[in-house]
């Protein structure tokens, strides 16, 4: 063996390699996020793509760096997973991510995150936080429980606010 290493950038430019799919999440230890990661990995594998899991540890600068790195690596898609605080800074960042990734032939996918107001080249995959919390509380009420504690996360976080509204 000559220990030859393929130049992945040259292969990507030739169109002979499928770009990776990057799953970018705050923390990889949550059980629900593990299920999301498993689904993404299986779908990527079925399509012959490598999947990468990256943790931001709730650091916006790290998220910026990871999105930039995935753009440079010609990722097929960058999935940002989990709730966010939908303020002006968030909208600016998502707008920048979507346009930069689109220009590089990649796709931004927001999973369980609010989409910015502007029409952007991105995909949103949402889950019904409000409906799920409503169903859970309704089930407990139907069982006769009347003192139900809600531990739903910090106020202002999109997923936590939706769950609180459903509760």
C-alpha positions as CSV (number, residue, x, y, z in Angstrom):
1,X,0.0,0.0,0.0
2,X,1.2,3.5,-0.8
3,X,-0.8,5.1,2.0
4,X,-2.4,7.4,-0.6
5,X,-4.8,9.9,0.9
6,X,-7.5,11.3,-1.4
7,X,-7.9,15.0,-1.5
8,X,-11.5,15.3,-0.4
9,X,-11.7,18.9,-1.6
10,X,-10.7,17.9,-5.2
11,X,-13.3,15.1,-5.1
12,X,-16.0,17.4,-3.8
13,X,-15.2,19.9,-6.6
14,X,-15.4,17.0,-9.2
15,X,-18.9,16.1,-7.9
16,X,-17.8,12.6,-7.1
17,X,-18.3,12.8,-3.3
18,X,-21.4,13.5,-1.3
19,X,-20.9,16.3,1.2
20,X,-21.4,15.5,4.9
21,X,-24.5,16.3,6.9
22,X,-23.7,18.2,10.1
23,X,-25.9,18.1,13.2
24,X,-25.1,21.1,15.4
25,X,-26.7,20.9,18.9
26,X,-26.1,22.6,22.2
27,X,-25.5,19.4,24.2
28,X,-25.2,15.9,23.0
29,X,-26.3,14.2,26.2
30,X,-30.0,14.8,26.0
31,X,-32.1,11.7,25.3
32,X,-34.4,13.5,22.8
33,X,-31.5,14.9,20.9
34,X,-29.9,11.4,20.8
35,X,-33.0,10.2,18.9
36,X,-32.7,13.2,16.5
37,X,-29.0,12.4,15.9
38,X,-29.8,8.7,15.3
39,X,-32.4,9.6,12.7
40,X,-30.1,12.0,11.0
41,X,-27.2,9.5,11.0
42,X,-29.4,6.8,9.5
43,X,-30.8,9.0,6.8
44,X,-27.3,10.2,5.9
45,X,-25.9,6.7,5.8
46,X,-28.8,5.6,3.6
47,X,-27.8,8.3,1.2
48,X,-24.1,7.5,1.3
49,X,-23.2,10.6,3.3
50,X,-21.1,11.1,6.4
51,X,-22.8,12.6,9.4
52,X,-21.0,14.8,11.9
53,X,-22.3,15.7,15.3
54,X,-21.0,19.0,16.8
55,X,-21.8,20.5,20.2
56,X,-21.9,24.2,20.7
57,X,-22.2,24.2,24.5
58,X,-24.5,27.2,24.0
59,X,-21.7,29.3,22.6
60,X,-22.8,31.5,19.7
61,X,-19.2,32.0,18.5
62,X,-18.7,28.3,18.4
63,X,-21.9,27.8,16.4
64,X,-20.6,30.5,14.0
65,X,-17.3,28.7,13.6
66,X,-19.0,25.3,13.1
67,X,-21.3,26.7,10.4
68,X,-18.4,28.3,8.6
69,X,-16.4,25.1,8.8
70,X,-19.3,23.1,7.3
71,X,-19.7,25.7,4.5
72,X,-16.0,25.3,3.7
73,X,-16.4,21.5,3.8
74,X,-19.2,21.7,1.3
75,X,-21.7,20.1,3.7
76,X,-24.9,19.0,2.0
77,X,-26.8,20.3,5.0
78,X,-26.2,21.9,8.4
79,X,-29.0,21.1,10.9
80,X,-29.2,23.4,13.9
81,X,-31.2,21.6,16.6
82,X,-33.0,22.8,19.7
83,X,-34.7,25.9,21.0
84,X,-33.3,29.4,20.6
85,X,-34.1,32.9,21.9
86,X,-35.7,34.5,18.8
87,X,-34.4,38.0,19.1
88,X,-32.8,40.4,16.5
89,X,-29.3,38.9,16.9
90,X,-30.7,35.4,16.3
91,X,-32.5,36.5,13.2
92,X,-29.3,38.2,11.9
93,X,-27.3,35.0,12.5
94,X,-29.8,32.7,10.9
95,X,-30.1,35.0,7.9
96,X,-26.3,35.1,7.5
97,X,-26.1,31.3,7.9
98,X,-28.8,30.6,5.4
99,X,-27.4,32.9,2.7
100,X,-23.8,31.8,3.2
101,X,-24.6,28.1,3.1
102,X,-26.9,28.5,0.1
103,X,-24.2,30.4,-1.8
104,X,-21.9,27.4,-1.1
105,X,-24.5,24.9,-2.4
106,X,-25.5,23.8,1.1
107,X,-28.7,24.0,3.1
108,X,-29.5,25.3,6.5
109,X,-32.1,23.2,8.4
110,X,-33.6,24.6,11.6
111,X,-34.9,21.7,13.7
112,X,-37.1,22.8,16.6
113,X,-35.9,26.4,16.1
114,X,-37.9,29.4,15.0
115,X,-37.4,30.6,11.5
116,X,-36.4,34.3,11.0
117,X,-39.2,36.5,9.6
118,X,-37.5,37.0,6.2
119,X,-38.0,34.5,3.4
120,X,-34.7,32.6,3.3
121,X,-33.2,29.6,1.6
122,X,-33.7,27.3,4.6
123,X,-35.8,24.4,5.7
124,X,-37.7,24.3,9.0
125,X,-38.5,21.0,10.8
126,X,-40.6,21.7,13.8
127,X,-42.2,19.7,16.5
128,X,-45.3,20.5,18.5
129,X,-44.0,21.6,21.9
130,X,-47.3,23.3,22.8
131,X,-49.4,20.3,21.8
132,X,-47.2,17.8,23.5
133,X,-47.2,19.7,26.8
134,X,-51.0,20.2,26.5
135,X,-51.5,16.4,26.0
136,X,-49.2,15.6,28.9
137,X,-51.0,18.0,31.3
138,X,-54.4,16.8,30.0
139,X,-53.5,13.2,30.7
140,X,-52.4,14.0,34.2
141,X,-55.6,16.0,34.9
142,X,-57.7,13.1,33.5
143,X,-56.0,10.8,36.0
144,X,-57.2,13.0,38.8
145,X,-53.9,14.9,39.5
146,X,-54.4,18.5,40.4
147,X,-51.0,19.7,41.5
148,X,-48.8,19.4,38.5
149,X,-45.3,20.9,38.5
150,X,-44.0,22.3,35.2
151,X,-40.2,22.2,34.7
152,X,-39.9,23.5,31.2
153,X,-36.7,25.5,30.8
154,X,-35.7,29.1,30.8
155,X,-38.2,31.8,29.8
156,X,-37.5,33.4,26.4
157,X,-36.3,30.1,24.9
158,X,-38.6,29.2,22.0
159,X,-39.2,25.6,22.9
160,X,-39.7,26.3,26.7
161,X,-42.2,29.1,26.0
162,X,-44.2,26.8,23.7
163,X,-44.2,24.1,26.3
164,X,-45.3,26.5,29.0
165,X,-48.1,27.8,26.8
166,X,-49.3,24.2,26.2
167,X,-49.1,23.4,29.9
